[in-house]
Amino acid sequence: MECFTNTEMIVREDIMAKAKELADLISTSNEVQFFQKAEVQISSNDQIQTLISAIKKKQKEIVAFESFENKKMVEKIEKEIEELQNQLDSIPIVNEFRQSQEDINYLLQLVMSVIRDTVSEKITVESSSAS
């Protein structure tokens, strides 16, 4: 049986070449292209960026008030964050951006599942025929 060191397994050129080819295909998928367009729109939208900054600021405030064990202020700020988050969620491109993130995650999980299942089938077939 042929043995490989960890370095040989990591550097095997044919596997790495196919992985890069697959990565290129995924990066040109509709899901990724939509994600990139939405990301540009979000990063250039002043209203969205203001809301995101306000939420981050409020999150830091919560950490500070938690360290002082001031539960009333923490609850007040949590409500303010929820209101800001609702405003952010009401912007269509934000929801489309989130959906595109989920779509990409699903695509990547699907690809990983196909690879895992295919490798598992090959290993099972080979090990059972070798018995």
BARODREN-471114 format. One record per residue: residue in one letter; residue number from 1; x, y, z of N, C-alpha, C in turn. Coordinates in pm, whole numbers, padded with zeros to 5 digits. Atoms other than C-alpha are relative to their C-alpha. Last residue first. Layout:
N
+-----+-----+--------+--------+--------+--------+--------+--------+--------+--------+--------+
| res |   n |   n_xx |   n_yy |   n_zz |  ca_xx |  ca_yy |  ca_zz |   c_xx |   c_yy |   c_zz |
+-----+-----+--------+--------+--------+--------+--------+--------+--------+--------+--------+
|   A | NUM |      X |      Y |      Z |      X |      Y |      Z |      X |      Y |      Z |
...
+-----+-----+--------+--------+--------+--------+--------+--------+--------+--------+--------+
//
This chain:
131
+-----+-----+--------+--------+--------+--------+--------+--------+--------+--------+--------+
| res |   n |   n_xx |   n_yy |   n_zz |  ca_xx |  ca_yy |  ca_zz |   c_xx |   c_yy |   c_zz |
+-----+-----+--------+--------+--------+--------+--------+--------+--------+--------+--------+
|   S | 131 |  00014 |  00104 | -00104 | -01176 | -00818 |  00183 |  00008 | -00138 | -00057 |
|   A | 130 | -00133 |  00047 | -00039 | -01041 | -00579 | -00085 | -00007 | -00113 |  00101 |
|   S | 129 | -00049 |  00086 |  00108 | -01383 | -00543 | -00245 |  00139 | -00054 |  00032 |
|   S | 128 |  00078 |  00123 |  00002 | -01526 | -00418 |  00085 |  00045 | -00093 | -00113 |
|   S | 127 | -00033 |  00082 | -00116 | -01241 | -00170 |  00136 | -00083 | -00129 |  00001 |
|   E | 126 | -00135 |  00053 |  00008 | -01267 | -00035 | -00219 |  00032 | -00091 |  00118 |
|   V | 125 | -00009 |  00094 |  00112 | -01644 |  00004 | -00216 |  00137 | -00066 | -00005 |
|   T | 124 |  00082 |  00116 | -00035 | -01650 |  00163 |  00129 |  00010 | -00106 | -00109 |
|   I | 123 | -00072 |  00071 | -00106 | -01363 |  00399 |  00044 | -00074 | -00127 |  00037 |
|   K | 122 | -00120 |  00060 |  00060 | -01522 |  00499 | -00286 |  00076 | -00081 |  00104 |
|   E | 121 |  00042 |  00111 |  00086 | -01861 |  00555 | -00122 |  00121 | -00071 | -00058 |
|   S | 120 |  00045 |  00109 | -00086 | -01704 |  00763 |  00155 | -00042 | -00121 | -00081 |
|   V | 119 | -00121 |  00061 | -00057 | -01516 |  00976 | -00101 | -00039 | -00119 |  00087 |
|   T | 118 | -00070 |  00067 |  00110 | -01839 |  01038 | -00292 |  00126 | -00070 |  00050 |
|   D | 117 |  00074 |  00122 |  00034 | -02031 |  01116 |  00026 |  00069 | -00079 | -00110 |
|   R | 116 | -00007 |  00095 | -00111 | -01769 |  01361 |  00153 | -00068 | -00132 | -00037 |
|   I | 115 | -00138 |  00047 | -00009 | -01734 |  01536 | -00184 |  00011 | -00108 |  00108 |
|   V | 114 | -00023 |  00083 |  00119 | -02111 |  01559 | -00232 |  00142 | -00058 |  00004 |
|   S | 113 |  00072 |  00126 | -00018 | -02154 |  01683 |  00124 |  00023 | -00095 | -00116 |
|   M | 112 | -00073 |  00080 | -00099 | -01883 |  01946 |  00082 | -00067 | -00135 |  00022 |
|   V | 111 | -00124 |  00045 |  00065 | -02047 |  02073 | -00237 |  00079 | -00089 |  00095 |
|   L | 110 |  00039 |  00100 |  00099 | -02386 |  02090 | -00063 |  00124 | -00058 | -00069 |
|   Q | 109 |  00032 |  00122 | -00073 | -02237 |  02270 |  00236 | -00038 | -00113 | -00095 |
|   L | 108 | -00125 |  00056 | -00052 | -02075 |  02524 |  00004 | -00025 | -00130 |  00077 |
|   L | 107 | -00077 |  00049 |  00114 | -02402 |  02582 | -00186 |  00130 | -00067 |  00048 |
|   Y | 106 |  00066 |  00122 |  00044 | -02599 |  02614 |  00138 |  00078 | -00064 | -00115 |
|   N | 105 | -00027 |  00103 | -00101 | -02349 |  02865 |  00274 | -00061 | -00132 | -00041 |
|   I | 104 | -00140 |  00039 |  00017 | -02370 |  03060 | -00052 |  00037 | -00109 |  00100 |
|   D | 103 | -00010 |  00076 |  00125 | -02750 |  03064 | -00037 |  00143 | -00050 | -00023 |
|   E | 102 |  00056 |  00133 | -00025 | -02746 |  03171 |  00328 |  00011 | -00088 | -00124 |
|   Q | 101 | -00095 |  00068 | -00089 | -02515 |  03461 |  00246 | -00047 | -00143 |  00028 |
|   S | 100 | -00111 |  00043 |  00086 | -02741 |  03552 | -00050 |  00109 | -00069 |  00083 |
|   Q |  99 |  00044 |  00117 |  00074 | -03039 |  03556 |  00185 |  00112 | -00052 | -00090 |
|   R |  98 |  00004 |  00114 | -00093 | -02855 |  03790 |  00419 | -00041 | -00128 | -00072 |
|   F |  97 | -00140 |  00031 | -00033 | -02775 |  04025 |  00130 |  00006 | -00121 |  00093 |
|   E |  96 | -00052 |  00069 |  00119 | -03136 |  04013 |  00006 |  00145 | -00042 |  00024 |
|   N |  95 |  00057 |  00135 |  00000 | -03253 |  04099 |  00357 |  00050 | -00081 | -00120 |
|   V |  94 | -00058 |  00068 | -00115 | -03014 |  04395 |  00371 | -00051 | -00144 |  00006 |
|   I |  93 | -00131 |  00052 |  00041 | -03109 |  04500 |  00017 |  00068 | -00075 |  00115 |
|   P |  92 |  00001 |  00121 |  00086 | -03476 |  04525 |  00121 |  00138 | -00056 | -00032 |
|   I |  91 | -00062 | -00043 |  00126 | -03426 |  04770 |  00412 |  00016 | -00124 | -00088 |
|   S |  90 |  00107 | -00047 |  00089 | -03672 |  04676 |  00688 |  00054 |  00047 | -00135 |
|   D |  89 |  00067 |  00113 |  00065 | -03406 |  04463 |  00858 | -00110 |  00044 | -00097 |
|   L |  88 | -00094 |  00060 |  00094 | -03196 |  04772 |  00931 | -00067 | -00112 | -00079 |
|   Q |  87 | -00016 | -00098 |  00109 | -03488 |  04951 |  01092 |  00089 | -00057 | -00109 |
|   N |  86 |  00126 |  00002 |  00076 | -03567 |  04638 |  01294 |  00006 |  00097 | -00118 |
|   Q |  85 | -00005 |  00122 |  00081 | -03201 |  04617 |  01400 | -00126 | -00012 | -00086 |
|   L |  84 | -00094 | -00026 |  00110 | -03213 |  04978 |  01518 |  00006 | -00120 | -00095 |
|   E |  83 |  00063 | -00098 |  00089 | -03525 |  04903 |  01722 |  00089 |  00031 | -00120 |
|   E |  82 |  00108 |  00069 |  00071 | -03368 |  04587 |  01866 | -00071 |  00094 | -00097 |
|   I |  81 | -00064 |  00082 |  00104 | -03052 |  04781 |  01951 | -00107 | -00071 | -00082 |
|   E |  80 | -00046 | -00095 |  00103 | -03261 |  05039 |  02139 |  00065 | -00076 | -00116 |
|   K |  79 |  00120 | -00044 |  00072 | -03437 |  04758 |  02326 |  00037 |  00097 | -00112 |
|   E |  78 |  00042 |  00114 |  00082 | -03100 |  04605 |  02420 | -00125 |  00035 | -00081 |
|   I |  77 | -00083 | -00001 |  00121 | -02989 |  04952 |  02534 | -00036 | -00118 | -00091 |
|   K |  76 |  00036 | -00118 |  00080 | -03278 |  04979 |  02780 |  00077 |  00000 | -00133 |
|   E |  75 |  00131 |  00026 |  00060 | -03223 |  04622 |  02906 | -00043 |  00115 | -00091 |
|   V |  74 | -00022 |  00108 |  00098 | -02851 |  04689 |  02963 | -00132 | -00028 | -00072 |
|   M |  73 | -00059 | -00063 |  00119 | -02937 |  05019 |  03133 |  00023 | -00104 | -00111 |
|   K |  72 |  00101 | -00089 |  00059 | -03172 |  04844 |  03373 |  00053 |  00066 | -00127 |
|   K |  71 |  00095 |  00075 |  00082 | -02928 |  04557 |  03434 | -00102 |  00091 | -00068 |
|   N |  70 |  00114 | -00091 |  00007 | -02644 |  04778 |  03558 | -00103 | -00060 | -00097 |
|   E |  69 |  00118 |  00073 | -00045 | -02394 |  04510 |  03659 | -00124 |  00089 |  00006 |
|   F |  68 |  00045 | -00072 | -00120 | -02106 |  04758 |  03615 | -00124 | -00065 |  00061 |
|   S |  67 | -00112 |  00006 | -00094 | -01940 |  04513 |  03374 | -00031 |  00075 |  00129 |
|   E |  66 | -00001 |  00134 | -00059 | -02278 |  04468 |  03208 |  00114 | -00011 |  00102 |
|   F |  65 |  00100 |  00004 | -00106 | -02297 |  04844 |  03159 | -00010 | -00138 |  00066 |
|   A |  64 | -00040 | -00088 | -00110 | -01970 |  04846 |  02967 | -00099 | -00007 |  00116 |
|   V |  63 | -00114 |  00064 | -00066 | -02060 |  04544 |  02754 |  00044 |  00083 |  00121 |
|   I |  62 |  00053 |  00112 | -00078 | -02399 |  04699 |  02677 |  00113 | -00068 |  00078 |
|   E |  61 |  00060 | -00057 | -00121 | -02232 |  05022 |  02568 | -00053 | -00111 |  00090 |
|   K |  60 | -00111 | -00034 | -00089 | -02013 |  04828 |  02328 | -00052 |  00058 |  00130 |
|   Q |  59 | -00052 |  00127 | -00051 | -02325 |  04673 |  02175 |  00117 |  00023 |  00095 |
|   K |  58 |  00090 |  00045 | -00106 | -02480 |  05020 |  02148 |  00048 | -00133 |  00060 |
|   K |  57 | -00022 | -00090 | -00114 | -02180 |  05143 |  01948 | -00084 | -00045 |  00119 |
|   K |  56 | -00130 |  00036 | -00058 | -02200 |  04842 |  01717 |  00030 |  00083 |  00125 |
|   I |  55 |  00016 |  00130 | -00067 | -02572 |  04903 |  01662 |  00131 | -00041 |  00068 |
|   A |  54 |  00077 | -00024 | -00123 | -02511 |  05273 |  01588 | -00018 | -00130 |  00079 |
|   S |  53 | -00088 | -00067 | -00097 | -02236 |  05186 |  01340 | -00071 |  00022 |  00133 |
|   I |  52 | -00098 |  00100 | -00044 | -02464 |  04937 |  01161 |  00093 |  00060 |  00105 |
|   L |  51 |  00069 |  00095 | -00089 | -02746 |  05195 |  01147 |  00097 | -00105 |  00055 |
|   T |  50 |  00030 | -00072 | -00123 | -02514 |  05462 |  01006 | -00068 | -00093 |  00101 |
|   Q |  49 | -00125 | -00012 | -00075 | -02375 |  05217 |  00750 | -00021 |  00073 |  00132 |
|   I |  48 | -00036 |  00132 | -00053 | -02726 |  05126 |  00636 |  00125 |  00010 |  00086 |
|   Q |  47 |  00100 |  00034 | -00101 | -02832 |  05490 |  00598 |  00034 | -00134 |  00067 |
|   D |  46 | -00025 | -00074 | -00125 | -02507 |  05581 |  00422 | -00098 | -00038 |  00110 |
|   N |  45 |  00128 | -00059 | -00043 | -02542 |  05309 |  00157 |  00019 |  00065 |  00137 |
|   S |  44 |  00009 | -00138 |  00050 | -02203 |  05245 | -00008 | -00130 |  00070 |  00041 |
|   S |  43 | -00115 | -00078 | -00047 | -02116 |  04936 |  00197 | -00005 |  00145 | -00047 |
|   I |  42 |  00008 | -00021 | -00145 | -02466 |  04795 |  00149 |  00114 |  00089 |  00049 |
|   Q |  41 |  00113 | -00090 | -00026 | -02467 |  04841 | -00228 | -00010 |  00034 |  00149 |
|   V |  40 | -00039 | -00133 |  00047 | -02120 |  04688 | -00259 | -00111 |  00101 |  00030 |
|   E |  39 | -00101 | -00049 | -00092 | -02222 |  04390 | -00046 |  00045 |  00141 | -00037 |
|   A |  38 |  00072 | -00047 | -00119 | -02537 |  04343 | -00252 |  00098 |  00059 |  00101 |
|   K |  37 |  00074 | -00121 |  00037 | -02331 |  04323 | -00570 | -00071 |  00059 |  00121 |
|   Q |  36 | -00097 | -00107 |  00020 | -02087 |  04077 | -00412 | -00067 |  00132 | -00036 |
|   F |  35 | -00054 | -00038 | -00130 | -02368 |  03857 | -00279 |  00095 |  00119 | -00015 |
|   F |  34 |  00105 | -00079 | -00064 | -02537 |  03853 | -00620 |  00048 |  00052 |  00135 |
|   Q |  33 |  00009 | -00128 |  00071 | -02212 |  03741 | -00783 | -00106 |  00090 |  00063 |
|   V |  32 | -00114 | -00083 | -00041 | -02161 |  03476 | -00517 | -00005 |  00136 | -00069 |
|   E |  31 |  00012 | -00032 | -00142 | -02508 |  03329 | -00563 |  00111 |  00095 |  00045 |
|   N |  30 |  00099 | -00108 | -00016 | -02492 |  03350 | -00943 | -00010 |  00044 |  00145 |
|   S |  29 |  00140 |  00041 | -00004 | -02176 |  03138 | -00939 | -00092 |  00122 |  00017 |
|   T |  28 |  00069 | -00062 |  00113 | -01841 |  03286 | -01043 | -00148 | -00039 | -00004 |
|   S |  27 | -00011 | -00147 | -00010 | -01679 |  03224 | -00705 | -00066 |  00072 | -00117 |
|   I |  26 |  00091 | -00049 | -00103 | -01811 |  02867 | -00707 |  00003 |  00152 |  00005 |
|   L |  25 |  00137 |  00020 |  00048 | -01642 |  02790 | -01038 | -00101 |  00056 |  00100 |
|   D |  24 |  00024 | -00099 |  00107 | -01315 |  02943 | -00919 | -00143 | -00011 | -00052 |
|   A |  23 |  00014 | -00130 | -00066 | -01332 |  02740 | -00596 | -00027 |  00110 | -00102 |
|   L |  22 |  00133 |  00000 | -00061 | -01391 |  02423 | -00801 | -00026 |  00134 |  00069 |
|   E |  21 |  00094 | -00007 |  00111 | -01086 |  02498 | -01013 | -00143 |  00008 |  00053 |
|   K |  20 | -00003 | -00139 |  00046 | -00884 |  02569 | -00699 | -00097 |  00020 | -00116 |
|   A |  19 |  00063 | -00082 | -00105 | -00992 |  02236 | -00551 | -00005 |  00146 | -00043 |
|   K |  18 |  00145 |  00019 |  00011 | -00911 |  02061 | -00881 | -00075 |  00084 |  00104 |
|   A |  17 |  00042 | -00063 |  00125 | -00560 |  02210 | -00883 | -00152 | -00012 | -00016 |
|   M |  16 |  00002 | -00144 | -00020 | -00510 |  02121 | -00517 | -00048 |  00073 | -00125 |
|   I |  15 |  00113 | -00030 | -00089 | -00609 |  01761 | -00580 | -00012 |  00151 |  00019 |
|   D |  14 |  00123 |  00025 |  00074 | -00378 |  01732 | -00881 | -00123 |  00032 |  00084 |
|   E |  13 |  00035 | -00104 |  00097 | -00092 |  01905 | -00702 | -00133 | -00024 | -00071 |
|   R |  12 |  00029 |  00075 |  00122 | -00066 |  01688 | -00396 | -00063 |  00092 | -00103 |
|   V |  11 | -00055 | -00064 |  00118 |  00068 |  01947 | -00152 | -00035 | -00074 | -00129 |
|   I |  10 |  00041 | -00140 |  00010 | -00142 |  01861 |  00152 |  00040 |  00060 | -00134 |
|   M |   9 |  00146 | -00005 |  00012 | -00115 |  01486 |  00109 | -00047 |  00144 | -00020 |
|   E |   8 |  00037 |  00047 |  00133 |  00258 |  01506 |  00039 | -00151 |  00006 | -00021 |
|   T |   7 | -00041 | -00102 |  00097 |  00314 |  01720 |  00348 | -00040 | -00042 | -00141 |
|   N |   6 |  00097 | -00111 | -00006 |  00115 |  01484 |  00567 |  00032 |  00106 | -00104 |
|   T |   5 | -00020 | -00082 | -00119 |  00335 |  01197 |  00448 | -00106 |  00110 | -00001 |
|   F |   4 | -00035 | -00139 |  00024 |  00194 |  00956 |  00195 |  00026 |  00068 |  00133 |
|   C |   3 |  00018 | -00090 | -00116 |  00183 |  00578 |  00200 |  00045 |  00140 | -00038 |
|   E |   2 | -00077 | -00122 |  00012 |  00131 |  00340 | -00096 | -00031 |  00091 |  00118 |
|   M |   1 |  00084 | -00118 |  00000 |  00000 |  00000 |  00000 |  00088 |  00125 |  00000 |
+-----+-----+--------+--------+--------+--------+--------+--------+--------+--------+--------+
//
